[in-house]
Amino acid sequence: FLYIKSAASMNTIDTGDGLVMLDTGTARDAEGLFNGVRGWRPETPLRAAVFSHHHVDHIFGVNRFDDEAAEQGQARPVVYGQRHIPAHFDRYKRTVGYNTAINSRQFIRPGMDAEQVRLPWPDEFRYPDVTFDNAIRFSVGELTFEVTHTRGETEDAAWTWVPEKKWLFPGDLFIWAVPNAGNPQKAQRWAGEWAAGLRQMAGKGAEMMSPGHGFPIFGANRVAEALNDTADLLDEIENQTLALMNLGYTLDNVLHSIEMPQHLLDKPWLRSAYDHPEFIVHSVWRYFGGWYEGEPDRLLPAPRSAEAAEWVTLAGGLAPVMERARAHMQNGNLQMACHLIEGAALAAPNSPDVHALRTEIYEARAAEQDSSMARGVFTFAASSSQHGKRDMFNP
């Protein structure tokens, strides 16, 4: 078993009659993955690969092995994936510009320039050779690979169990962090089904689990604890959200009434390093309730810039709004400072003074975030204001 860690985990198993790869990394990883595998098993052919889902940090390492097989006149590896993967590759092709924009916002880091940050989105993909709906089982050499579909981070998510070794490969259903169940810029997630899948995995008694991101976990008790804790977190957030929705609460009231299970969020495998627990509430709301937040003035709204101009006029102009925003920043109330400076920037989009303060506020807001998603969005806003814009992708 060869484990290679990059942006995501890449796992290669020697079955005794060829190699099987479970997730294959990004396009940038492809050459390093090929060289790493060939340094470990120089002559052993890659027989198969499993894509745990369609995200681009898990799917680009097979092509180099395809080329090798063609050069040697051998059959190329068989790629397995859940039946929705092709449709999501097709969706990616239709949203190249959108995905370039949102990932540039999400993955910018402090000190980077929003004008220069562009993460070009791919438009060519290696489609699976064999697709399945709920589950598929195949054998290579001495080992069996049982692949099970569980909607979670994606519609096409799947996890792999190797019973002879008691090895578990959950893909991004477990990532050593708050699960990516609420990404604010991306497609629907399924928190409740995700939790059920995690409990199914926990029941396998795995002795080793190699997550989609982060280092492997060894020991059946540790593996089960990590999986069950993650399931508990997802269930708790979804159940509380649904209970409040069933009372007729607006999204605003739901967000500020939820009691987050801090005893779970304090676990080392459930830190808010990537996603944010509050984002998961939004995802649950969207799945069960749609996009309307329960605020009637937001159903068919005026342009935000026109609304902001009215509030700034009522406040007596830009100066008192900026003064109040700065005071909130200095007092540590960065949420409110962001609200006020956004109104100022919408009302006076060409004001250098507004953008200077906006940069300062959003840099401070980014610095206090554990969630890299939130930190990226705030950093992109701060950097955009350095160029006199609210967002570098918008006029």
TORKOL-4160 file (C-alpha; in steps of 0.2 Angstrom, whole numbers, padded with zeros to 4 digits, m for minus):
395
<pt num="1" X="0000" Y="0000" Z="0000"/>
<pt num="2" X="0007" Y="0017" Z="m0006"/>
<pt num="3" X="0000" Y="0033" Z="0002"/>
<pt num="4" X="0005" Y="0049" Z="m0006"/>
<pt num="5" X="m0001" Y="0065" Z="0001"/>
<pt num="6" X="m0003" Y="0081" Z="m0009"/>
<pt num="7" X="m0019" Y="0093" Z="m0010"/>
<pt num="8" X="m0028" Y="0076" Z="m0008"/>
<pt num="9" X="m0024" Y="0059" Z="m0003"/>
<pt num="10" X="m0018" Y="0046" Z="m0017"/>
<pt num="11" X="m0019" Y="0028" Z="m0012"/>
<pt num="12" X="m0011" Y="0014" Z="m0023"/>
<pt num="13" X="m0013" Y="m0005" Z="m0018"/>
<pt num="14" X="m0003" Y="m0019" Z="m0024"/>
<pt num="15" X="m0015" Y="m0034" Z="m0026"/>
<pt num="16" X="m0003" Y="m0047" Z="m0031"/>
<pt num="17" X="m0009" Y="m0046" Z="m0049"/>
<pt num="18" X="m0008" Y="m0027" Z="m0053"/>
<pt num="19" X="m0011" Y="m0011" Z="m0044"/>
<pt num="20" X="m0027" Y="m0002" Z="m0039"/>
<pt num="21" X="m0028" Y="0016" Z="m0036"/>
<pt num="22" X="m0041" Y="0025" Z="m0025"/>
<pt num="23" X="m0041" Y="0043" Z="m0029"/>
<pt num="24" X="m0028" Y="0050" Z="m0041"/>
<pt num="25" X="m0025" Y="0068" Z="m0037"/>
<pt num="26" X="m0024" Y="0084" Z="m0046"/>
<pt num="27" X="m0017" Y="0088" Z="m0063"/>
<pt num="28" X="m0002" Y="0095" Z="m0055"/>
<pt num="29" X="0000" Y="0079" Z="m0045"/>
<pt num="30" X="0000" Y="0068" Z="m0060"/>
<pt num="31" X="0018" Y="0067" Z="m0065"/>
<pt num="32" X="0024" Y="0065" Z="m0046"/>
<pt num="33" X="0011" Y="0052" Z="m0043"/>
<pt num="34" X="0017" Y="0042" Z="m0058"/>
<pt num="35" X="0035" Y="0043" Z="m0053"/>
<pt num="36" X="0031" Y="0039" Z="m0035"/>
<pt num="37" X="0021" Y="0023" Z="m0040"/>
<pt num="38" X="0034" Y="0018" Z="m0053"/>
<pt num="39" X="0048" Y="0021" Z="m0040"/>
<pt num="40" X="0038" Y="0009" Z="m0029"/>
<pt num="41" X="0032" Y="m0004" Z="m0041"/>
<pt num="42" X="0042" Y="m0001" Z="m0058"/>
<pt num="43" X="0034" Y="m0015" Z="m0068"/>
<pt num="44" X="0017" Y="m0018" Z="m0060"/>
<pt num="45" X="0003" Y="m0012" Z="m0071"/>
<pt num="46" X="m0011" Y="m0001" Z="m0065"/>
<pt num="47" X="m0027" Y="m0012" Z="m0067"/>
<pt num="48" X="m0040" Y="m0001" Z="m0060"/>
<pt num="49" X="m0044" Y="0016" Z="m0052"/>
<pt num="50" X="m0059" Y="0022" Z="m0042"/>
<pt num="51" X="m0064" Y="0040" Z="m0042"/>
<pt num="52" X="m0072" Y="0044" Z="m0025"/>
<pt num="53" X="m0081" Y="0058" Z="m0033"/>
<pt num="54" X="m0079" Y="0071" Z="m0047"/>
<pt num="55" X="m0069" Y="0085" Z="m0038"/>
<pt num="56" X="m0054" Y="0090" Z="m0048"/>
<pt num="57" X="m0042" Y="0086" Z="m0034"/>
<pt num="58" X="m0046" Y="0067" Z="m0035"/>
<pt num="59" X="m0047" Y="0063" Z="m0054"/>
<pt num="60" X="m0032" Y="0068" Z="m0064"/>
<pt num="61" X="m0019" Y="0055" Z="m0060"/>
<pt num="62" X="m0024" Y="0041" Z="m0072"/>
<pt num="63" X="m0020" Y="0049" Z="m0089"/>
<pt num="64" X="m0001" Y="0046" Z="m0087"/>
<pt num="65" X="m0005" Y="0027" Z="m0084"/>
<pt num="66" X="m0016" Y="0027" Z="m0099"/>
<pt num="67" X="m0002" Y="0034" Z="m0109"/>
<pt num="68" X="0010" Y="0021" Z="m0102"/>
<pt num="69" X="m0002" Y="0007" Z="m0106"/>
<pt num="70" X="m0004" Y="0013" Z="m0124"/>
<pt num="71" X="0015" Y="0014" Z="m0127"/>
<pt num="72" X="0016" Y="m0004" Z="m0121"/>
<pt num="73" X="0001" Y="m0010" Z="m0131"/>
<pt num="74" X="m0008" Y="m0015" Z="m0115"/>
<pt num="75" X="m0026" Y="m0012" Z="m0109"/>
<pt num="76" X="m0028" Y="0005" Z="m0100"/>
<pt num="77" X="m0033" Y="0005" Z="m0082"/>
<pt num="78" X="m0052" Y="0003" Z="m0079"/>
<pt num="79" X="m0059" Y="0018" Z="m0070"/>
<pt num="80" X="m0074" Y="0015" Z="m0059"/>
<pt num="81" X="m0086" Y="0029" Z="m0053"/>
<pt num="82" X="m0103" Y="0032" Z="m0047"/>
<pt num="83" X="m0116" Y="0035" Z="m0061"/>
<pt num="84" X="m0118" Y="0054" Z="m0058"/>
<pt num="85" X="m0099" Y="0058" Z="m0061"/>
<pt num="86" X="m0101" Y="0060" Z="m0080"/>
<pt num="87" X="m0115" Y="0073" Z="m0078"/>
<pt num="88" X="m0105" Y="0083" Z="m0066"/>
<pt num="89" X="m0090" Y="0083" Z="m0078"/>
<pt num="90" X="m0102" Y="0090" Z="m0091"/>
<pt num="91" X="m0108" Y="0103" Z="m0078"/>
<pt num="92" X="m0090" Y="0108" Z="m0075"/>
<pt num="93" X="m0088" Y="0111" Z="m0094"/>
<pt num="94" X="m0103" Y="0123" Z="m0094"/>
<pt num="95" X="m0097" Y="0133" Z="m0079"/>
<pt num="96" X="m0078" Y="0135" Z="m0082"/>
<pt num="97" X="m0079" Y="0154" Z="m0079"/>
<pt num="98" X="m0089" Y="0153" Z="m0064"/>
<pt num="99" X="m0078" Y="0139" Z="m0056"/>
<pt num="100" X="m0063" Y="0150" Z="m0060"/>
<pt num="101" X="m0070" Y="0164" Z="m0051"/>
<pt num="102" X="m0076" Y="0155" Z="m0036"/>
<pt num="103" X="m0060" Y="0145" Z="m0033"/>
<pt num="104" X="m0050" Y="0161" Z="m0035"/>
<pt num="105" X="m0060" Y="0169" Z="m0021"/>
<pt num="106" X="m0059" Y="0153" Z="m0010"/>
<pt num="107" X="m0041" Y="0149" Z="m0012"/>
<pt num="108" X="m0033" Y="0166" Z="m0011"/>
<pt num="109" X="m0021" Y="0168" Z="0003"/>
<pt num="110" X="m0016" Y="0184" Z="0013"/>
<pt num="111" X="m0003" Y="0193" Z="0004"/>
<pt num="112" X="m0009" Y="0188" Z="m0013"/>
<pt num="113" X="m0016" Y="0200" Z="m0026"/>
<pt num="114" X="m0034" Y="0197" Z="m0031"/>
<pt num="115" X="m0030" Y="0205" Z="m0048"/>
<pt num="116" X="m0017" Y="0191" Z="m0051"/>
<pt num="117" X="m0025" Y="0176" Z="m0043"/>
<pt num="118" X="m0033" Y="0165" Z="m0056"/>
<pt num="119" X="m0036" Y="0147" Z="m0054"/>
<pt num="120" X="m0040" Y="0141" Z="m0072"/>
<pt num="121" X="m0054" Y="0128" Z="m0072"/>
<pt num="122" X="m0051" Y="0112" Z="m0083"/>
<pt num="123" X="m0063" Y="0108" Z="m0097"/>
<pt num="124" X="m0057" Y="0090" Z="m0101"/>
<pt num="125" X="m0059" Y="0075" Z="m0090"/>
<pt num="126" X="m0056" Y="0057" Z="m0089"/>
<pt num="127" X="m0073" Y="0049" Z="m0089"/>
<pt num="128" X="m0076" Y="0033" Z="m0079"/>
<pt num="129" X="m0076" Y="0017" Z="m0089"/>
<pt num="130" X="m0088" Y="0008" Z="m0077"/>
<pt num="131" X="m0102" Y="0017" Z="m0068"/>
<pt num="132" X="m0113" Y="0010" Z="m0054"/>
<pt num="133" X="m0128" Y="0016" Z="m0045"/>
<pt num="134" X="m0128" Y="0011" Z="m0027"/>
<pt num="135" X="m0113" Y="m0001" Z="m0026"/>
<pt num="136" X="m0101" Y="m0011" Z="m0036"/>
<pt num="137" X="m0089" Y="m0025" Z="m0031"/>
<pt num="138" X="m0074" Y="m0030" Z="m0041"/>
<pt num="139" X="m0058" Y="m0041" Z="m0037"/>
<pt num="140" X="m0040" Y="m0039" Z="m0043"/>
<pt num="141" X="m0027" Y="m0052" Z="m0038"/>
<pt num="142" X="m0030" Y="m0057" Z="m0020"/>
<pt num="143" X="m0041" Y="m0042" Z="m0015"/>
<pt num="144" X="m0059" Y="m0037" Z="m0016"/>
<pt num="145" X="m0065" Y="m0019" Z="m0018"/>
<pt num="146" X="m0082" Y="m0015" Z="m0012"/>
<pt num="147" X="m0087" Y="0003" Z="m0018"/>
<pt num="148" X="m0103" Y="0010" Z="m0010"/>
<pt num="149" X="m0112" Y="0026" Z="m0015"/>
<pt num="150" X="m0117" Y="0039" Z="m0001"/>
<pt num="151" X="m0123" Y="0056" Z="m0006"/>
<pt num="152" X="m0113" Y="0068" Z="0005"/>
<pt num="153" X="m0101" Y="0082" Z="m0001"/>
<pt num="154" X="m0106" Y="0077" Z="m0019"/>
<pt num="155" X="m0121" Y="0068" Z="m0027"/>
<pt num="156" X="m0108" Y="0055" Z="m0033"/>
<pt num="157" X="m0098" Y="0052" Z="m0018"/>
<pt num="158" X="m0093" Y="0034" Z="m0014"/>
<pt num="159" X="m0082" Y="0025" Z="m0002"/>
<pt num="160" X="m0071" Y="0009" Z="m0004"/>
<pt num="161" X="m0069" Y="m0005" Z="0008"/>
<pt num="162" X="m0056" Y="m0019" Z="0006"/>
<pt num="163" X="m0062" Y="m0033" Z="0017"/>
<pt num="164" X="m0046" Y="m0044" Z="0016"/>
<pt num="165" X="m0036" Y="m0030" Z="0024"/>
<pt num="166" X="m0049" Y="m0021" Z="0034"/>
<pt num="167" X="m0044" Y="m0005" Z="0025"/>
<pt num="168" X="m0057" Y="0009" Z="0022"/>
<pt num="169" X="m0055" Y="0023" Z="0010"/>
<pt num="170" X="m0069" Y="0036" Z="0013"/>
<pt num="171" X="m0064" Y="0049" Z="0000"/>
<pt num="172" X="m0070" Y="0066" Z="0005"/>
<pt num="173" X="m0083" Y="0059" Z="0017"/>
<pt num="174" X="m0070" Y="0061" Z="0030"/>
<pt num="175" X="m0056" Y="0074" Z="0029"/>
<pt num="176" X="m0049" Y="0078" Z="0047"/>
<pt num="177" X="m0060" Y="0093" Z="0048"/>
<pt num="178" X="m0078" Y="0099" Z="0049"/>
<pt num="179" X="m0085" Y="0090" Z="0034"/>
<pt num="180" X="m0087" Y="0100" Z="0018"/>
<pt num="181" X="m0105" Y="0100" Z="0019"/>
<pt num="182" X="m0109" Y="0119" Z="0017"/>
<pt num="183" X="m0097" Y="0127" Z="0005"/>
<pt num="184" X="m0106" Y="0143" Z="0001"/>
<pt num="185" X="m0101" Y="0145" Z="m0017"/>
<pt num="186" X="m0104" Y="0127" Z="m0023"/>
<pt num="187" X="m0117" Y="0114" Z="m0027"/>
<pt num="188" X="m0129" Y="0105" Z="m0015"/>
<pt num="189" X="m0123" Y="0094" Z="m0001"/>
<pt num="190" X="m0132" Y="0081" Z="0009"/>
<pt num="191" X="m0129" Y="0081" Z="0027"/>
<pt num="192" X="m0141" Y="0068" Z="0034"/>
<pt num="193" X="m0137" Y="0055" Z="0021"/>
<pt num="194" X="m0118" Y="0059" Z="0024"/>
<pt num="195" X="m0120" Y="0055" Z="0042"/>
<pt num="196" X="m0129" Y="0039" Z="0038"/>
<pt num="197" X="m0115" Y="0034" Z="0027"/>
<pt num="198" X="m0102" Y="0038" Z="0040"/>
<pt num="199" X="m0111" Y="0026" Z="0052"/>
<pt num="200" X="m0111" Y="0012" Z="0039"/>
<pt num="201" X="m0093" Y="0014" Z="0037"/>
<pt num="202" X="m0090" Y="0014" Z="0056"/>
<pt num="203" X="m0099" Y="m0003" Z="0057"/>
<pt num="204" X="m0086" Y="m0011" Z="0046"/>
<pt num="205" X="m0073" Y="m0012" Z="0059"/>
<pt num="206" X="m0059" Y="m0004" Z="0049"/>
<pt num="207" X="m0041" Y="m0006" Z="0056"/>
<pt num="208" X="m0035" Y="0008" Z="0044"/>
<pt num="209" X="m0044" Y="0022" Z="0036"/>
<pt num="210" X="m0035" Y="0033" Z="0023"/>
<pt num="211" X="m0046" Y="0049" Z="0022"/>
<pt num="212" X="m0048" Y="0060" Z="0006"/>
<pt num="213" X="m0038" Y="0073" Z="0015"/>
<pt num="214" X="m0026" Y="0071" Z="0029"/>
<pt num="215" X="m0016" Y="0056" Z="0036"/>
<pt num="216" X="m0022" Y="0039" Z="0038"/>
<pt num="217" X="m0029" Y="0033" Z="0055"/>
<pt num="218" X="m0025" Y="0017" Z="0062"/>
<pt num="219" X="m0034" Y="0006" Z="0075"/>
<pt num="220" X="m0052" Y="0001" Z="0074"/>
<pt num="221" X="m0058" Y="0011" Z="0089"/>
<pt num="222" X="m0050" Y="0027" Z="0083"/>
<pt num="223" X="m0057" Y="0025" Z="0066"/>
<pt num="224" X="m0075" Y="0022" Z="0072"/>
<pt num="225" X="m0074" Y="0036" Z="0084"/>
<pt num="226" X="m0068" Y="0048" Z="0071"/>
<pt num="227" X="m0082" Y="0043" Z="0059"/>
<pt num="228" X="m0096" Y="0042" Z="0072"/>
<pt num="229" X="m0091" Y="0060" Z="0079"/>
<pt num="230" X="m0092" Y="0067" Z="0061"/>
<pt num="231" X="m0109" Y="0059" Z="0059"/>
<pt num="232" X="m0115" Y="0066" Z="0076"/>
<pt num="233" X="m0110" Y="0083" Z="0071"/>
<pt num="234" X="m0119" Y="0082" Z="0054"/>
<pt num="235" X="m0135" Y="0075" Z="0062"/>
<pt num="236" X="m0135" Y="0088" Z="0076"/>
<pt num="237" X="m0134" Y="0103" Z="0064"/>
<pt num="238" X="m0147" Y="0096" Z="0052"/>
<pt num="239" X="m0159" Y="0091" Z="0066"/>
<pt num="240" X="m0158" Y="0108" Z="0074"/>
<pt num="241" X="m0160" Y="0117" Z="0058"/>
<pt num="242" X="m0175" Y="0106" Z="0053"/>
<pt num="243" X="m0183" Y="0108" Z="0070"/>
<pt num="244" X="m0183" Y="0127" Z="0068"/>
<pt num="245" X="m0188" Y="0127" Z="0050"/>
<pt num="246" X="m0203" Y="0117" Z="0055"/>
<pt num="247" X="m0208" Y="0131" Z="0067"/>
<pt num="248" X="m0208" Y="0143" Z="0052"/>
<pt num="249" X="m0192" Y="0152" Z="0057"/>
<pt num="250" X="m0183" Y="0163" Z="0044"/>
<pt num="251" X="m0166" Y="0158" Z="0039"/>
<pt num="252" X="m0159" Y="0173" Z="0049"/>
<pt num="253" X="m0168" Y="0167" Z="0065"/>
<pt num="254" X="m0162" Y="0149" Z="0062"/>
<pt num="255" X="m0144" Y="0154" Z="0060"/>
<pt num="256" X="m0144" Y="0164" Z="0076"/>
<pt num="257" X="m0154" Y="0151" Z="0086"/>
<pt num="258" X="m0143" Y="0135" Z="0082"/>
<pt num="259" X="m0133" Y="0129" Z="0097"/>
<pt num="260" X="m0117" Y="0122" Z="0089"/>
<pt num="261" X="m0111" Y="0106" Z="0098"/>
<pt num="262" X="m0094" Y="0113" Z="0104"/>
<pt num="263" X="m0089" Y="0096" Z="0112"/>
<pt num="264" X="m0088" Y="0089" Z="0094"/>
<pt num="265" X="m0080" Y="0104" Z="0086"/>
<pt num="266" X="m0066" Y="0103" Z="0099"/>
<pt num="267" X="m0061" Y="0086" Z="0092"/>
<pt num="268" X="m0045" Y="0086" Z="0082"/>
<pt num="269" X="m0053" Y="0079" Z="0067"/>
<pt num="270" X="m0068" Y="0091" Z="0068"/>
<pt num="271" X="m0059" Y="0108" Z="0068"/>
<pt num="272" X="m0066" Y="0122" Z="0056"/>
<pt num="273" X="m0050" Y="0122" Z="0046"/>
<pt num="274" X="m0060" Y="0122" Z="0029"/>
<pt num="275" X="m0079" Y="0123" Z="0030"/>
<pt num="276" X="m0088" Y="0132" Z="0043"/>
<pt num="277" X="m0102" Y="0124" Z="0054"/>
<pt num="278" X="m0113" Y="0139" Z="0050"/>
<pt num="279" X="m0112" Y="0136" Z="0032"/>
<pt num="280" X="m0119" Y="0118" Z="0034"/>
<pt num="281" X="m0135" Y="0127" Z="0041"/>
<pt num="282" X="m0137" Y="0136" Z="0025"/>
<pt num="283" X="m0134" Y="0120" Z="0015"/>
<pt num="284" X="m0148" Y="0111" Z="0025"/>
<pt num="285" X="m0160" Y="0126" Z="0023"/>
<pt num="286" X="m0157" Y="0126" Z="0004"/>
<pt num="287" X="m0160" Y="0107" Z="0002"/>
<pt num="288" X="m0176" Y="0107" Z="0012"/>
<pt num="289" X="m0182" Y="0124" Z="0010"/>
<pt num="290" X="m0175" Y="0132" Z="m0006"/>
<pt num="291" X="m0167" Y="0149" Z="m0009"/>
<pt num="292" X="m0180" Y="0160" Z="m0001"/>
<pt num="293" X="m0174" Y="0165" Z="0016"/>
<pt num="294" X="m0191" Y="0171" Z="0023"/>
<pt num="295" X="m0187" Y="0189" Z="0021"/>
<pt num="296" X="m0201" Y="0197" Z="0010"/>
<pt num="297" X="m0191" Y="0212" Z="0005"/>
<pt num="298" X="m0178" Y="0200" Z="m0002"/>
<pt num="299" X="m0190" Y="0191" Z="m0013"/>
<pt num="300" X="m0190" Y="0204" Z="m0027"/>
<pt num="301" X="m0177" Y="0216" Z="m0021"/>
<pt num="302" X="m0171" Y="0233" Z="m0028"/>
<pt num="303" X="m0152" Y="0233" Z="m0033"/>
<pt num="304" X="m0141" Y="0232" Z="m0018"/>
<pt num="305" X="m0133" Y="0248" Z="m0023"/>
<pt num="306" X="m0149" Y="0258" Z="m0024"/>
<pt num="307" X="m0154" Y="0251" Z="m0007"/>
<pt num="308" X="m0137" Y="0256" Z="0001"/>
<pt num="309" X="m0138" Y="0273" Z="m0006"/>
<pt num="310" X="m0154" Y="0276" Z="0003"/>
<pt num="311" X="m0147" Y="0270" Z="0019"/>
<pt num="312" X="m0132" Y="0281" Z="0017"/>
<pt num="313" X="m0143" Y="0296" Z="0014"/>
<pt num="314" X="m0153" Y="0292" Z="0029"/>
<pt num="315" X="m0137" Y="0291" Z="0039"/>
<pt num="316" X="m0132" Y="0308" Z="0034"/>
<pt num="317" X="m0119" Y="0303" Z="0021"/>
<pt num="318" X="m0103" Y="0293" Z="0019"/>
<pt num="319" X="m0093" Y="0300" Z="0034"/>
<pt num="320" X="m0104" Y="0295" Z="0048"/>
<pt num="321" X="m0106" Y="0277" Z="0040"/>
<pt num="322" X="m0087" Y="0275" Z="0039"/>
<pt num="323" X="m0085" Y="0282" Z="0056"/>
<pt num="324" X="m0097" Y="0270" Z="0063"/>
<pt num="325" X="m0089" Y="0255" Z="0053"/>
<pt num="326" X="m0072" Y="0260" Z="0060"/>
<pt num="327" X="m0078" Y="0261" Z="0078"/>
<pt num="328" X="m0085" Y="0243" Z="0076"/>
<pt num="329" X="m0069" Y="0237" Z="0069"/>
<pt num="330" X="m0059" Y="0245" Z="0083"/>
<pt num="331" X="m0071" Y="0237" Z="0096"/>
<pt num="332" X="m0069" Y="0220" Z="0088"/>
<pt num="333" X="m0087" Y="0219" Z="0081"/>
<pt num="334" X="m0081" Y="0215" Z="0063"/>
<pt num="335" X="m0097" Y="0207" Z="0058"/>
<pt num="336" X="m0106" Y="0224" Z="0059"/>
<pt num="337" X="m0091" Y="0233" Z="0052"/>
<pt num="338" X="m0092" Y="0223" Z="0037"/>
<pt num="339" X="m0111" Y="0226" Z="0035"/>
<pt num="340" X="m0108" Y="0245" Z="0036"/>
<pt num="341" X="m0093" Y="0246" Z="0025"/>
<pt num="342" X="m0102" Y="0236" Z="0012"/>
<pt num="343" X="m0116" Y="0248" Z="0012"/>
<pt num="344" X="m0103" Y="0262" Z="0009"/>
<pt num="345" X="m0094" Y="0253" Z="m0005"/>
<pt num="346" X="m0111" Y="0250" Z="m0014"/>
<pt num="347" X="m0116" Y="0268" Z="m0012"/>
<pt num="348" X="m0099" Y="0276" Z="m0017"/>
<pt num="349" X="m0091" Y="0262" Z="m0027"/>
<pt num="350" X="m0077" Y="0274" Z="m0033"/>
<pt num="351" X="m0072" Y="0282" Z="m0016"/>
<pt num="352" X="m0054" Y="0278" Z="m0012"/>
<pt num="353" X="m0057" Y="0282" Z="0006"/>
<pt num="354" X="m0071" Y="0269" Z="0007"/>
<pt num="355" X="m0060" Y="0256" Z="m0002"/>
<pt num="356" X="m0045" Y="0259" Z="0010"/>
<pt num="357" X="m0056" Y="0256" Z="0025"/>
<pt num="358" X="m0065" Y="0241" Z="0017"/>
<pt num="359" X="m0047" Y="0233" Z="0014"/>
<pt num="360" X="m0043" Y="0236" Z="0032"/>
<pt num="361" X="m0059" Y="0229" Z="0039"/>
<pt num="362" X="m0059" Y="0213" Z="0028"/>
<pt num="363" X="m0041" Y="0210" Z="0032"/>
<pt num="364" X="m0045" Y="0210" Z="0050"/>
<pt num="365" X="m0061" Y="0199" Z="0047"/>
<pt num="366" X="m0050" Y="0187" Z="0037"/>
<pt num="367" X="m0037" Y="0186" Z="0051"/>
<pt num="368" X="m0049" Y="0180" Z="0064"/>
<pt num="369" X="m0056" Y="0165" Z="0053"/>
<pt num="370" X="m0051" Y="0147" Z="0056"/>
<pt num="371" X="m0061" Y="0142" Z="0041"/>
<pt num="372" X="m0050" Y="0144" Z="0025"/>
<pt num="373" X="m0066" Y="0146" Z="0015"/>
<pt num="374" X="m0071" Y="0161" Z="0025"/>
<pt num="375" X="m0054" Y="0168" Z="0025"/>
<pt num="376" X="m0052" Y="0167" Z="0007"/>
<pt num="377" X="m0068" Y="0176" Z="0003"/>
<pt num="378" X="m0064" Y="0190" Z="0015"/>
<pt num="379" X="m0046" Y="0191" Z="0009"/>
<pt num="380" X="m0052" Y="0192" Z="m0009"/>
<pt num="381" X="m0064" Y="0206" Z="m0004"/>
<pt num="382" X="m0049" Y="0216" Z="0005"/>
<pt num="383" X="m0038" Y="0214" Z="m0010"/>
<pt num="384" X="m0051" Y="0219" Z="m0023"/>
<pt num="385" X="m0054" Y="0235" Z="m0013"/>
<pt num="386" X="m0035" Y="0239" Z="m0015"/>
<pt num="387" X="m0039" Y="0240" Z="m0034"/>
<pt num="388" X="m0055" Y="0250" Z="m0031"/>
<pt num="389" X="m0067" Y="0236" Z="m0033"/>
<pt num="390" X="m0079" Y="0226" Z="m0022"/>
<pt num="391" X="m0074" Y="0211" Z="m0032"/>
<pt num="392" X="m0061" Y="0209" Z="m0046"/>
<pt num="393" X="m0073" Y="0198" Z="m0056"/>
<pt num="394" X="m0087" Y="0211" Z="m0056"/>
<pt num="395" X="m0089" Y="0228" Z="m0065"/>
